[in-house]
Amino acid sequence: ASGLWQFIPGTGKMYGMHQNWWYDGRRDVILSTEGAIKYLRWLNKRFDGNWMHALASYNTGPGRVSKSIKRNKKAGKPIDFWSLKLPKETRAYVPKLIAMAKIVADPSKYGLELKPIANQKYFNVIALDSQIDLAQAASLAEIDIEEIYQLNPGLNQWATPPAGPHRLLLPSSISKSFEEKLSQLPKKQRLTWDSYVVKRGDALGTIAKKFHTTPSLIRQVNNIPGNTIYQGQNLLIPVASKNKHFYNMSE
């Protein structure tokens, strides 16, 4: 399980959170939240509006909760959450959520003081029309690259993914300035480029793998209409502008 909403790979894909070398949608703040809302609504509908059953299913899977309900019905036992035979983790998971909700709703009742959070938008979604090196993005935004990764934890590598999503989340306070600077930066300058001479036996797939990119991006950059490349051909390949330690939050 990964990300804010702790999706496993299969359920993540079902709700549009694809995972590859460049990107893990389960850790994407927007995609995972939208996915969690859709999944919880579906679970709630499946269990006839019973949120306790839906929350238990979110943790342990709807199949296991359904089997426990059927087992109790067959034995003439109640089917409320508290009466179901479920894993220890799930039996703790739902009460913890209820407790957290009650504490946040009325912290003074429990002798707590929660730090206030301003009721205003913290980040903006910046649309991109090309890949960009995250070091370059941090420089344009005039923020540390750590903040780029904290707002965009779905990014696995040193640049935004070639196949998308083509966007970055940035603090609202600097997003306008970033967009203005980005619009003045040619696409070719948003990545650092390496030159590669095609050798006998090379294929686009193996070259892409060697440079941790995709065949489609190499085709696009070098105006290659199909998959045919020839020995001696010079290819431009996008590479990280800094050493790998600069991007270590991507791990």
Secondary structure, 3 states (H helix, E strand, C coil): CECCCCECHHHHHHCCCCECCCEEHHHCHHHHHHHHHHHHHHHHHHCCCCHHHHHHHHHHCHHHHHHHHHHHHHCCCCCCHHHCCCCHHHHHHHHHHHHHHHHHHCHHHHCCCCCCCCCCCCEEEEECCCCCEHHHHHHHHCCCHHHHHHHCCCECCCECCCCCCCEEEEEHHHHHHHHHHHHCCCHHHCCEEEEEECCCCCCHHHHHHHCCCCHHHHHHHCCCCCCCCCCCCEEEEEECCCCHHHHHHHC
